[in-house]
Amino acid sequence: MGVKRLLEVGIVVRDLDKAIESFTGILGLSRGRTDTYDRYRMRYNLCSLGDVYFEFIEATDSRGAIAESIQKRGEGIHHIAFQVSSLDETMARLRRIGVRFVEETPLFLDVSYGRVKFTFAHPKSFHGVLVELIEIL
């Protein structure tokens, strides 16, 4: 399937700056840059520990998916992300075995570790876990 490694753990928080301060100060994560992603109405920071990123995510709008997640479940783990060698091939293989996707067409974004192509597999396909698949271009 081309899964290379665990790349990110996404964590939704009410206060991005406080969460970054806690995780960098207490656990020694390295702080990344803070960016916004208007499509999902969020602000995020990719802090790292070794070669794993912790994506801290804060809602920028009460109507977005991130705000909805916090309202329903509170703060905490939102998704896990795996780096794949080819997102198109991985999605095609997963579709053949019945995996559904939140975003059927991959999205592109520039993040602190490079340009990425990504999508999310529907949580119903992975026992309630929102799985993000990322190809670093």
KOLBA-538602 format. One record per residue (C-alpha): residue number from 1; residue in one letter; x negated, y negated, z. Coordinates in nm, 3 decimals, m for minus. Last residue first. Example, Ala and Ser with C-alpha at 12.3 -4.5 7.8 and 13.67 -1.06 7.14 Angstrom:
% KOLBA-538602
<2 's' <m1.367 0.106 0.714>>,
<1 'a' <m1.230 0.450 0.780>>,
% end
This chain:
% KOLBA-538602
<137 'l' <m0.568 m1.609 m0.271>>,
<136 'i' <m0.497 m1.467 0.074>>,
<135 'e' <m0.207 m1.227 0.037>>,
<134 'i' <0.034 m1.233 0.328>>,
<133 'l' <0.312 m0.996 0.435>>,
<132 'e' <0.531 m1.114 0.721>>,
<131 'v' <0.716 m0.859 0.932>>,
<130 'l' <1.021 m0.955 1.139>>,
<129 'v' <1.059 m0.667 1.383>>,
<128 'g' <1.404 m0.519 1.447>>,
<127 'h' <1.317 m0.162 1.353>>,
<126 'f' <1.117 m0.256 1.041>>,
<125 's' <1.370 m0.268 0.755>>,
<124 'k' <1.633 m0.433 0.972>>,
<123 'p' <1.380 m0.709 1.043>>,
<122 'h' <1.389 m0.819 0.677>>,
<121 'a' <1.043 m0.825 0.519>>,
<120 'f' <0.898 m1.174 0.507>>,
<119 't' <0.708 m1.324 0.216>>,
<118 'f' <0.365 m1.465 0.143>>,
<117 'k' <0.116 m1.608 m0.104>>,
<116 'v' <m0.168 m1.785 0.074>>,
<115 'r' <m0.416 m2.063 0.006>>,
<114 'g' <m0.691 m2.070 0.267>>,
<113 'y' <m0.778 m2.011 0.636>>,
<112 's' <m0.625 m2.336 0.763>>,
<111 'v' <m0.307 m2.295 0.560>>,
<110 'd' <m0.215 m2.387 0.202>>,
<109 'l' <0.124 m2.240 0.116>>,
<108 'f' <0.285 m2.024 m0.150>>,
<107 'l' <0.618 m1.841 m0.138>>,
<106 'p' <0.700 m1.495 m0.269>>,
<105 't' <1.036 m1.439 m0.443>>,
<104 'e' <1.273 m1.206 m0.262>>,
<103 'e' <1.251 m1.411 0.060>>,
<102 'v' <1.416 m1.234 0.352>>,
<101 'f' <1.306 m0.903 0.202>>,
<100 'r' <1.461 m0.558 0.200>>,
<99 'v' <1.269 m0.232 0.233>>,
<98 'g' <1.437 0.057 0.053>>,
<97 'i' <1.151 0.289 m0.046>>,
<96 'r' <1.116 0.144 m0.394>>,
<95 'r' <1.135 m0.208 m0.250>>,
<94 'l' <0.828 m0.131 m0.035>>,
<93 'r' <0.622 m0.029 m0.337>>,
<92 'a' <0.725 m0.338 m0.535>>,
<91 'm' <0.658 m0.565 m0.237>>,
<90 't' <0.310 m0.421 m0.188>>,
<89 'e' <0.227 m0.453 m0.558>>,
<88 'd' <0.338 m0.817 m0.567>>,
<87 'l' <0.162 m0.900 m0.241>>,
<86 's' <m0.170 m0.762 m0.356>>,
<85 's' <m0.453 m0.696 m0.106>>,
<84 'v' <m0.228 m0.729 0.197>>,
<83 'q' <m0.282 m0.927 0.518>>,
<82 'f' <m0.030 m0.834 0.782>>,
<81 'a' <0.185 m1.073 0.978>>,
<80 'i' <0.376 m1.019 1.300>>,
<79 'h' <0.690 m1.215 1.375>>,
<78 'h' <0.878 m1.428 1.630>>,
<77 'i' <0.701 m1.345 1.955>>,
<76 'g' <0.821 m1.566 2.236>>,
<75 'e' <1.040 m1.860 2.328>>,
<74 'g' <1.412 m1.810 2.370>>,
<73 'r' <1.613 m1.542 2.195>>,
<72 'k' <1.922 m1.710 2.047>>,
<71 'q' <1.835 m2.081 2.086>>,
<70 'i' <1.468 m2.018 2.006>>,
<69 's' <1.558 m1.827 1.689>>,
<68 'e' <1.806 m2.095 1.581>>,
<67 'a' <1.545 m2.365 1.626>>,
<66 'i' <1.306 m2.162 1.411>>,
<65 'a' <1.570 m2.097 1.146>>,
<64 'g' <1.646 m2.466 1.104>>,
<63 'r' <1.941 m2.678 1.219>>,
<62 's' <1.784 m2.829 1.532>>,
<61 'd' <1.506 m2.983 1.325>>,
<60 't' <1.130 m2.991 1.378>>,
<59 'a' <1.118 m2.645 1.532>>,
<58 'e' <0.787 m2.543 1.693>>,
<57 'i' <0.564 m2.256 1.580>>,
<56 'f' <0.243 m2.124 1.735>>,
<55 'e' <0.068 m1.901 1.483>>,
<54 'f' <m0.179 m1.682 1.669>>,
<53 'y' <m0.450 m1.585 1.425>>,
<52 'v' <m0.662 m1.270 1.436>>,
<51 'd' <m1.022 m1.269 1.307>>,
<50 'g' <m1.182 m1.341 1.643>>,
<49 'l' <m0.923 m1.523 1.850>>,
<48 's' <m0.763 m1.791 1.641>>,
<47 'c' <m0.514 m2.075 1.671>>,
<46 'l' <m0.295 m2.136 1.368>>,
<45 'n' <m0.080 m2.439 1.450>>,
<44 'y' <0.277 m2.495 1.344>>,
<43 'r' <0.548 m2.753 1.279>>,
<42 'm' <0.882 m2.634 1.154>>,
<41 'r' <1.181 m2.706 0.938>>,
<40 'y' <1.147 m2.379 0.744>>,
<39 'r' <1.116 m2.550 0.404>>,
<38 'd' <0.956 m2.853 0.574>>,
<37 'y' <0.636 m2.674 0.672>>,
<36 't' <0.437 m2.894 0.906>>,
<35 'd' <0.071 m2.868 0.998>>,
<34 't' <m0.135 m2.866 1.317>>,
<33 'r' <m0.501 m2.775 1.276>>,
<32 'g' <m0.656 m2.481 1.457>>,
<31 'r' <m0.748 m2.442 1.823>>,
<30 's' <m0.982 m2.160 1.917>>,
<29 'l' <m0.827 m1.916 2.162>>,
<28 'g' <m0.993 m1.906 2.504>>,
<27 'l' <m0.720 m1.727 2.696>>,
<26 'i' <m0.634 m1.991 2.958>>,
<25 'g' <m0.729 m2.317 2.791>>,
<24 't' <m0.664 m2.220 2.429>>,
<23 'f' <m0.338 m2.040 2.508>>,
<22 's' <m0.207 m2.301 2.751>>,
<21 'e' <m0.310 m2.610 2.551>>,
<20 'i' <m0.166 m2.462 2.232>>,
<19 'a' <0.163 m2.388 2.409>>,
<18 'k' <0.177 m2.738 2.557>>,
<17 'd' <0.115 m2.900 2.217>>,
<16 'l' <0.376 m2.686 2.041>>,
<15 'd' <0.657 m2.755 2.287>>,
<14 'r' <0.968 m2.536 2.246>>,
<13 'v' <0.773 m2.234 2.131>>,
<12 'v' <0.801 m1.968 1.861>>,
<11 'i' <0.513 m1.720 1.843>>,
<10 'g' <0.386 m1.571 1.517>>,
<9 'v' <0.116 m1.304 1.548>>,
<8 'e' <m0.120 m1.321 1.256>>,
<7 'l' <m0.362 m1.120 1.041>>,
<6 'l' <m0.321 m0.753 1.128>>,
<5 'r' <m0.532 m0.580 0.870>>,
<4 'k' <m0.582 m0.469 0.510>>,
<3 'v' <m0.245 m0.341 0.398>>,
<2 'g' <m0.297 m0.231 0.037>>,
<1 'm' <0.000 0.000 0.000>>,
% end
